[in-house]
Amino acid sequence: MTVINTNGYELDFDAAVMMMDDDIREGLSEDMGSCTEQEFFTAYEAAHEKKFGEEWELSKANPVW
């Protein structure tokens, strides 16, 4: 499954999950229940920026893995 980040870059959802902050990912899993991979990814991008005060690496136009 692929998802699109806020800058229009397409990436593999499962690979992106491995790069997510554990606390944010687990919190969103509990709060969001059943949602699409894209909805979860988009919510994660916003939560990451809120927690760390900066854009998540995988949200950038040319993310570095």
N, C-alpha and C positions, 0 to 999 in steps of 0.2 A: 504494500500500500504506500502510495506517495502522498505527500502533503505539500502545500505551497506556503512559504513563509511570508511575512509582511512586505518583503521586497520583491516578491514574485519568483523566488528561487524554489525549484522543485527538489524535494529530498525524500529519502526513504524514512517512513515513520518509525519503524522498528529500530533503525540505527539512531535516529534522533532521541528516542526514549532512553537509550543507553547513555546519552550525554546530559540528560536532565538531572537537576538537583533532586535528590531523593525526597526531601521534605515537601517541596512544591509538588512534585509528581504525585506523591501519596495523598496529600491534601486535596488536590484536584480530583483524584480518583474517587475519594469519599464524597466530595461535594457535587460532582457532576453526574454521577450515576451512569446511565446509558447515554452516550453521545457518539458522534462520529469521530474518527481519528483527526479530521481537520478541525473540528470544534475544540477537541482536547488540546491539539497543538497550538492553536490560536490563543486559547486561554492560558496555556503555559507561557507563551511568549510575553503576554501582558503581566502575568504573575512574576516572572523572572525579572522583568524590568522594574516592577514595583519593589521587589525585595532587595535587589542589588543596585538599583539606580542607574542601570545601563542596559543597553540592548544585548540580548543573548547572542552568543557567537553564531548560532544556527539561524538567527533572524536576519543576519546581515545579507547584503546583496551577493557577496562572494564569501560564504562561510568557510572557515578553515577547520577541517576535521582534525 
